[in-house]
Amino acid sequence: MEQEGPHRKTDAKSQSGGILRTVKFHTSFVPGSLVHRALSQREGWMETEDASEAELLWVERDAANEVLDATQQFCSKQRINHFRNDRELCRKDLLVKNLKRRKRQLERESSQAPESDTADCYDFWPETYVLPSDYDLFVQAYKTAPDSVWVAKPINGSQGRGIFLFSKLSQISRWRNDGIKREDGPETYVVQHYINKPYLIAGRKFDIRLYALATSFQPLTAYIHRGGFCRFSAVRYQQATAATPDAAMERHLTNVAIQRRGEGYDRTFSGKWDVRSLKLHLVTALGAAAAEALFQRVERLVASSLRAVRDVMITDRRCFELYGYDVLIDADLKPWLLEVNASPALSATTRADHVFKTKLLSDALDVVDVEGRRGGVAPVARMGGFELMCLGGEVAQPKDGSAYRSIVGTDMEYAASERYEASHVIGSRAE
């Protein structure tokens, strides 16, 4: 059996047959984890405990800033898997702030905006307020639609922790008053109109996890992955009302961490369905044109969110980042952005999950190209399952003559040849 582990020292071969130097990596993920295994099993890669001598650092979010702060130990040739202020995209309150700012900017500059990035494109997040700072504004909005259901989320929460639904002002007031008793005041939450009529499959609610890879924000260079998966509720959906108890949250939150608490959770299926199966289902149920239009809107949503933060992200050519996008489809086939994750879970709950995420990581590392296989040339249009989505101020469009332009959910071919990749290298364009 071939030896696996962090100390393999076989030199990697380039696509032209030459020998590449050994690549040292440093990671905060433990041996046996999917991330550690993906790094240690790359040809020619070996692990080092010294972050200063590693060429690739794949670490948890909190550890990234510690490394970036140690600038004297971080040379220009190293790459690290987080941008310093990725919270501008991934913290719920800052994300909404940046989306609103970008929309206002485009409304002022409507004549100069490209067709793919107009103010009309920025309509994919629910009405949102940040509490406690926007409490008075929220109360005014609540009074205009007192029968609406709202969802409250902690700005730094994950895996469904701290989320609750409410439809009475007294419920949110109680949270606010409890917070006043704390020395540091109430915890910051975002409160959003709850999307109470999602698109259902077999009577169950689901959301979609997609992946985007940003290698630069100035100029914006970002890829979207063809793969992804849906996360289904284990129980049939019922619309939320004022009487919806906290125990019924498994109907409304599709996070695996929430679903596995329920009796109906299937550990073999894990409540997941790959995004290609979803696309084929929608083509069958709704027709190819409707499914294509929906997935184009989903991809435009991802591109627009990245554009919204490009001017506020700290420019650092050493950084790249893999983002997990959570998207909900409503009954009118409109996609809504729920959140963006800077540290999307890369553990696997099923065999198919393991296969997909292993390929996802491998594809991301191929795009970043620490080994220098591509010789420092401009971004490629396709690498594994990743397709170039944004280059500078433009949205990249496939040039294969296909009538269908959406990328997500299409078939993935991982055995790309040297000839194919070389023929798809494209030049940089000014923003």
C-alpha positions as CSV (number, residue, x, y, z in Angstrom):
1,M,0.0,0.0,0.0
2,E,1.3,3.4,-0.8
3,Q,2.5,5.3,2.2
4,E,0.4,8.3,3.2
5,G,1.2,11.1,5.6
6,P,2.8,14.5,6.0
7,H,6.4,13.4,5.3
8,R,6.2,12.2,1.7
9,K,9.0,14.0,-0.2
10,T,8.5,12.8,-3.7
11,D,9.2,15.7,-6.1
12,A,6.2,16.8,-8.1
13,K,6.3,16.5,-11.9
14,S,5.2,19.5,-13.9
15,Q,2.9,19.0,-16.8
16,S,5.8,19.4,-19.2
17,G,7.6,16.5,-17.4
18,G,10.0,18.5,-15.4
19,I,10.7,18.1,-11.7
20,L,9.3,20.6,-9.3
21,R,10.8,21.4,-5.9
22,T,9.3,20.0,-2.7
23,V,6.5,22.2,-1.4
24,K,6.2,22.6,2.4
25,F,2.8,23.3,3.9
26,H,1.6,24.2,7.4
27,T,-1.9,23.6,8.7
28,S,-3.8,23.9,11.9
29,F,-6.0,20.9,10.9
30,V,-5.2,17.7,12.6
31,P,-3.8,14.5,10.9
32,G,-6.7,12.4,9.7
33,S,-8.9,15.4,8.9
34,L,-10.0,15.8,5.3
35,V,-8.0,19.0,4.9
36,H,-4.8,17.5,6.3
37,R,-5.1,14.4,4.1
38,A,-5.7,16.5,1.0
39,L,-2.5,18.5,1.6
40,S,-0.3,15.7,2.7
41,Q,-1.2,13.5,-0.2
42,R,-0.3,16.0,-2.9
43,E,2.8,14.9,-4.8
44,G,5.9,16.5,-3.5
45,W,4.3,18.1,-0.5
46,M,5.5,17.7,3.1
47,E,4.3,19.2,6.3
48,T,6.3,21.6,8.5
49,E,5.5,22.8,12.0
50,D,7.3,26.1,11.3
51,A,4.8,28.4,9.6
52,S,7.6,30.8,8.5
53,E,9.1,28.2,6.2
54,A,5.9,26.9,4.7
55,E,4.9,28.0,1.2
56,L,1.3,27.1,1.7
57,L,-0.6,27.8,5.0
58,W,-4.1,26.4,5.4
59,V,-5.3,27.4,8.8
60,E,-8.4,28.1,10.8
61,R,-9.8,31.6,10.5
62,D,-8.5,32.8,13.9
63,A,-5.0,31.6,13.2
64,A,-4.8,33.4,9.9
65,N,-4.6,36.9,11.4
66,E,-1.9,35.8,13.8
67,V,0.2,34.6,10.8
68,L,-0.5,37.8,8.8
69,D,0.4,40.0,11.8
70,A,3.8,38.3,11.9
71,T,4.8,40.1,8.7
72,Q,8.5,39.6,9.4
73,Q,8.0,35.8,9.1
74,F,5.7,35.9,6.1
75,C,7.5,36.3,2.7
76,S,5.9,37.3,-0.5
77,K,6.1,33.7,-2.0
78,Q,3.9,32.2,0.7
79,R,0.2,31.8,0.3
80,I,-2.4,31.7,3.0
81,N,-6.0,30.6,2.8
82,H,-7.7,33.7,4.3
83,F,-7.9,37.5,3.5
84,R,-7.2,39.6,6.6
85,N,-10.6,41.3,6.7
86,D,-12.8,38.6,5.1
87,R,-15.4,39.6,7.8
88,E,-16.5,42.3,5.3
89,L,-18.0,39.4,3.3
90,C,-18.6,36.8,5.9
91,R,-20.0,38.6,9.0
92,K,-23.7,38.9,8.5
93,D,-24.1,42.6,9.4
94,L,-21.1,43.7,7.4
95,L,-22.1,41.7,4.4
96,V,-25.5,43.5,4.3
97,K,-23.9,46.9,4.9
98,N,-21.6,46.3,1.9
99,L,-24.4,45.0,-0.3
100,K,-26.5,48.1,0.4
101,R,-23.5,50.4,-0.2
102,R,-22.8,48.8,-3.5
103,K,-26.4,49.1,-4.6
104,R,-26.5,52.9,-3.7
105,Q,-23.2,53.4,-5.6
106,L,-24.7,51.7,-8.7
107,E,-27.9,53.8,-8.5
108,R,-25.7,56.9,-8.6
109,E,-23.5,55.6,-11.5
110,S,-26.2,53.7,-13.5
111,S,-24.9,55.0,-16.8
112,Q,-21.4,53.7,-16.1
113,A,-22.2,50.2,-14.7
114,P,-21.8,47.2,-16.9
115,E,-25.0,45.3,-17.7
116,S,-23.9,42.4,-15.5
117,D,-23.6,44.7,-12.4
118,T,-26.5,47.0,-12.1
119,A,-28.4,48.2,-9.0
120,D,-31.2,45.9,-10.1
121,C,-28.9,42.9,-9.5
122,Y,-28.7,43.7,-5.8
123,D,-32.1,42.4,-4.6
124,F,-31.1,39.0,-3.2
125,W,-31.1,39.5,0.5
126,P,-34.1,39.9,2.8
127,E,-35.0,43.1,4.6
128,T,-32.4,43.3,7.3
129,Y,-31.7,45.2,10.5
130,V,-28.8,45.1,12.9
131,L,-29.8,45.0,16.5
132,P,-29.4,46.7,18.9
133,S,-28.2,49.6,16.8
134,D,-31.1,49.5,14.3
135,Y,-33.7,48.7,16.9
136,D,-35.9,51.8,16.4
137,L,-35.8,51.3,12.6
138,F,-36.8,47.7,13.0
139,V,-39.7,48.6,15.3
140,Q,-41.0,51.0,12.6
141,A,-40.7,48.3,9.9
142,Y,-42.4,45.7,12.2
143,K,-45.4,47.9,12.8
144,T,-46.0,48.2,9.0
145,A,-46.4,44.4,8.8
146,P,-47.2,43.1,12.4
147,D,-48.2,39.6,11.2
148,S,-44.8,38.9,9.5
149,V,-42.4,36.3,10.8
150,W,-38.8,37.4,11.4
151,V,-35.6,35.4,11.9
152,A,-32.8,36.6,14.3
153,K,-29.2,35.5,13.9
154,P,-26.1,36.3,15.9
155,I,-23.6,38.1,13.6
156,N,-20.8,35.6,14.2
157,G,-22.9,32.5,14.7
158,S,-22.5,29.2,12.8
159,Q,-24.2,25.8,12.5
160,G,-27.6,27.3,13.4
161,R,-26.5,28.3,16.9
162,G,-28.5,31.2,18.5
163,I,-31.0,31.5,15.6
164,F,-34.7,31.9,16.5
165,L,-37.9,32.9,14.8
166,F,-40.4,35.4,16.2
167,S,-43.5,37.3,15.1
168,K,-44.2,39.3,18.2
169,L,-42.3,42.4,19.2
170,S,-42.4,41.2,22.8
171,Q,-40.1,38.3,21.9
172,I,-37.3,40.5,20.6
173,S,-37.9,43.0,23.4
174,R,-37.3,40.3,25.9
175,W,-34.0,39.4,24.2
176,R,-33.0,43.1,24.3
177,N,-33.9,43.6,27.9
178,D,-32.0,40.5,28.9
179,G,-28.9,41.9,27.1
180,I,-29.1,45.2,29.1
181,K,-28.3,43.2,32.2
182,R,-25.0,42.1,30.7
183,E,-21.9,44.2,31.3
184,D,-21.2,44.4,27.6
185,G,-24.8,44.9,26.5
186,P,-27.0,42.7,24.3
187,E,-25.3,40.5,21.8
188,T,-25.3,41.9,18.2
189,Y,-27.9,40.2,16.0
190,V,-29.2,40.6,12.5
191,V,-33.0,40.5,12.1
192,Q,-34.4,39.6,8.7
193,H,-37.8,39.0,7.2
194,Y,-38.2,35.3,7.2
195,I,-38.7,33.7,3.8
196,N,-41.8,31.7,4.8
197,K,-42.6,30.3,1.3
198,P,-39.5,28.4,0.2
199,Y,-39.4,26.1,-2.9
200,L,-40.0,22.6,-1.6
201,I,-39.0,19.2,-2.9
202,A,-41.1,16.3,-1.5
203,G,-42.6,18.7,0.9
204,R,-39.2,19.5,2.5
205,K,-37.2,22.7,2.8
206,F,-33.6,22.8,1.5
207,D,-30.9,25.3,0.9
208,I,-27.9,25.1,-1.4
209,R,-24.2,25.2,-0.4
210,L,-22.0,26.5,-3.2
211,Y,-18.3,27.3,-3.3
212,A,-16.4,30.3,-4.7
213,L,-12.6,30.8,-4.7
214,A,-11.2,34.3,-4.7
215,T,-7.5,34.6,-5.5
216,S,-7.5,38.4,-5.7
217,F,-9.8,41.4,-5.0
218,Q,-7.7,44.0,-6.9
219,P,-8.3,43.1,-9.6
220,L,-11.2,40.9,-8.7
221,T,-10.4,37.3,-9.7
222,A,-12.8,34.7,-8.6
223,Y,-13.9,31.2,-9.5
224,I,-17.1,29.3,-8.9
225,H,-17.2,25.5,-8.5
226,R,-19.5,23.4,-10.6
227,G,-20.2,21.1,-7.6
228,G,-22.1,21.7,-4.4
229,F,-25.0,20.1,-2.5
230,C,-28.4,20.7,-1.1
231,R,-29.2,20.3,2.6
232,F,-32.7,19.1,3.3
233,S,-34.8,19.2,6.4
234,A,-35.6,15.7,7.7
235,V,-39.3,16.6,8.3
236,R,-42.0,18.1,6.1
237,Y,-42.1,21.9,6.0
238,Q,-44.8,24.0,7.7
239,Q,-45.0,27.8,7.5
240,A,-43.8,29.5,10.6
241,T,-46.5,31.3,12.7
242,A,-46.6,33.1,16.0
243,A,-47.1,29.8,17.7
244,T,-44.1,28.1,16.1
245,P,-42.1,26.6,19.1
246,D,-38.3,26.4,19.2
247,A,-38.6,22.6,19.1
248,A,-39.8,22.9,15.5
249,M,-36.7,24.7,14.2
250,E,-35.6,21.5,12.4
251,R,-38.4,22.3,9.9
252,H,-36.8,25.7,9.2
253,L,-33.0,25.3,9.6
254,T,-31.4,22.8,7.3
255,N,-27.9,22.9,8.9
256,V,-26.7,19.3,9.5
257,A,-25.9,20.3,13.1
258,I,-29.6,21.1,13.6
259,Q,-31.0,18.2,11.6
260,R,-29.0,15.4,13.3
261,R,-30.9,16.2,16.5
262,G,-34.2,15.1,15.0
263,E,-35.6,11.6,15.0
264,G,-36.1,11.6,11.2
265,Y,-32.4,12.3,10.4
266,D,-30.9,9.7,8.1
267,R,-27.2,9.3,8.8
268,T,-26.6,7.4,5.6
269,F,-28.2,10.0,3.4
270,S,-27.3,12.9,5.8
271,G,-30.0,15.0,4.2
272,K,-27.8,15.9,1.3
273,W,-28.3,15.9,-2.4
274,D,-25.6,17.0,-4.9
275,V,-26.4,20.1,-6.8
276,R,-26.3,18.4,-10.2
277,S,-29.2,16.2,-9.1
278,L,-31.1,19.3,-8.1
279,K,-30.5,20.9,-11.5
280,L,-31.7,17.8,-13.3
281,H,-34.7,17.6,-11.1
282,L,-35.6,21.3,-11.8
283,V,-35.1,20.7,-15.5
284,T,-37.6,17.9,-15.3
285,A,-40.1,19.6,-13.1
286,L,-39.9,23.2,-14.4
287,G,-38.3,23.0,-17.9
288,A,-34.8,23.7,-19.0
289,A,-35.4,27.4,-19.5
290,A,-36.6,28.0,-16.0
291,A,-33.9,25.9,-14.4
292,E,-31.2,27.7,-16.5
293,A,-32.6,31.1,-15.6
294,L,-32.6,30.2,-11.9
295,F,-29.0,29.0,-11.9
296,Q,-27.8,32.1,-13.8
297,R,-29.4,34.2,-11.1
298,V,-27.7,32.2,-8.4
299,E,-24.3,32.7,-10.0
300,R,-24.9,36.4,-10.5
301,L,-25.7,36.6,-6.8
302,V,-22.3,35.2,-6.0
303,A,-20.5,37.5,-8.4
304,S,-22.3,40.5,-7.1
305,S,-21.5,39.8,-3.5
306,L,-17.8,39.6,-4.3
307,R,-18.0,42.9,-6.3
308,A,-19.7,44.5,-3.3
309,V,-16.6,44.0,-1.1
310,R,-13.7,44.3,-3.5
311,D,-13.0,47.9,-2.7
312,V,-13.0,47.3,1.1
313,M,-10.9,44.1,1.2
314,I,-7.3,44.6,2.2
315,T,-5.2,43.9,-0.9
316,D,-2.6,41.2,-0.2
317,R,-1.3,39.0,-3.1
318,R,-0.3,36.3,-0.6
319,C,-4.0,35.6,0.2
320,F,-6.7,33.5,-1.3
321,E,-9.9,32.2,0.1
322,L,-12.5,29.5,-0.4
323,Y,-16.0,30.7,0.5
324,G,-19.1,28.6,1.2
325,Y,-22.3,30.3,0.0
326,D,-25.6,29.3,1.4
327,V,-28.6,30.1,-0.9
328,L,-32.3,29.6,-0.5
329,I,-34.8,29.3,-3.4
330,D,-38.3,30.6,-2.7
331,A,-41.6,29.4,-4.2
332,D,-41.3,32.0,-7.0
333,L,-37.9,30.6,-7.9
334,K,-36.0,33.6,-6.6
335,P,-32.6,32.9,-5.0
336,W,-31.8,34.5,-1.7
337,L,-28.3,34.8,-0.1
338,L,-28.4,33.5,3.5
339,E,-24.8,33.9,4.4
340,V,-21.2,33.5,3.2
341,N,-18.7,31.4,5.2
342,A,-15.0,32.1,5.3
343,S,-14.4,28.7,6.9
344,P,-16.9,26.3,5.3
345,A,-17.1,22.9,6.9
346,L,-14.7,20.6,5.1
347,S,-15.5,17.5,7.1
348,A,-17.5,14.8,5.4
349,T,-20.7,13.1,6.6
350,T,-21.1,10.6,3.7
351,R,-18.9,8.9,1.2
352,A,-20.1,11.1,-1.6
353,D,-19.5,14.2,0.6
354,H,-15.9,12.9,1.2
355,V,-15.2,12.4,-2.5
356,F,-16.6,15.8,-3.5
357,K,-14.8,17.8,-0.8
358,T,-11.5,16.0,-1.5
359,K,-11.8,17.1,-5.2
360,L,-12.9,20.6,-4.2
361,L,-9.7,21.1,-2.1
362,S,-7.6,19.6,-4.8
363,D,-9.1,21.9,-7.4
364,A,-8.6,24.9,-5.2
365,L,-4.9,24.0,-4.7
366,D,-4.5,23.6,-8.5
367,V,-5.9,27.1,-9.0
368,V,-3.7,28.6,-6.4
369,D,-0.7,26.7,-8.0
370,V,1.9,27.0,-5.3
371,E,4.0,24.5,-7.3
372,G,4.3,26.9,-10.2
373,R,3.0,24.4,-12.8
374,R,1.6,27.2,-14.9
375,G,4.8,29.3,-14.7
376,G,3.0,32.3,-13.3
377,V,0.8,32.9,-16.3
378,A,-2.6,34.7,-16.1
379,P,-5.6,32.9,-14.6
380,V,-7.0,29.9,-16.5
381,A,-10.6,29.8,-17.5
382,R,-11.1,26.3,-16.0
383,M,-9.3,24.2,-13.5
384,G,-10.9,20.9,-12.4
385,G,-14.4,21.8,-11.2
386,F,-13.6,25.6,-10.9
387,E,-14.7,27.9,-13.6
388,L,-13.5,31.5,-13.8
389,M,-16.4,33.7,-12.8
390,C,-15.0,37.2,-12.4
391,L,-11.9,38.8,-13.9
392,G,-11.5,42.4,-13.2
393,G,-14.8,44.2,-13.6
394,E,-16.2,41.7,-16.0
395,V,-18.1,38.4,-15.7
396,A,-16.4,35.7,-17.6
397,Q,-18.6,34.0,-20.2
398,P,-18.0,30.5,-21.6
399,K,-17.1,30.5,-25.3
400,D,-18.1,27.0,-26.2
401,G,-21.2,28.0,-28.2
402,S,-23.6,26.4,-25.7
403,A,-27.1,27.9,-25.2
404,Y,-26.8,27.3,-21.5
405,R,-24.5,29.6,-19.6
406,S,-24.9,28.5,-16.0
407,I,-21.9,26.7,-14.5
408,V,-23.2,25.3,-11.2
409,G,-24.6,21.8,-11.5
410,T,-23.0,20.9,-14.8
411,D,-20.9,17.8,-15.2
412,M,-17.3,17.9,-13.9
413,E,-14.4,16.4,-15.7
414,Y,-11.2,16.3,-13.6
415,A,-8.9,14.8,-16.1
416,A,-8.1,18.0,-18.0
417,S,-5.2,17.6,-20.3
418,E,-2.2,19.9,-20.7
419,R,-3.4,20.9,-24.1
420,Y,-6.9,21.8,-22.8
421,E,-5.6,23.9,-20.0
422,A,-3.0,25.6,-22.1
423,S,-5.6,26.5,-24.7
424,H,-7.8,28.1,-22.0
425,V,-5.3,30.5,-20.5
426,I,-6.6,34.0,-20.8
427,G,-5.0,37.4,-20.4
428,S,-5.6,39.9,-17.6
429,R,-7.8,42.8,-18.3
430,A,-7.8,46.1,-16.6
431,E,-10.7,46.7,-14.3
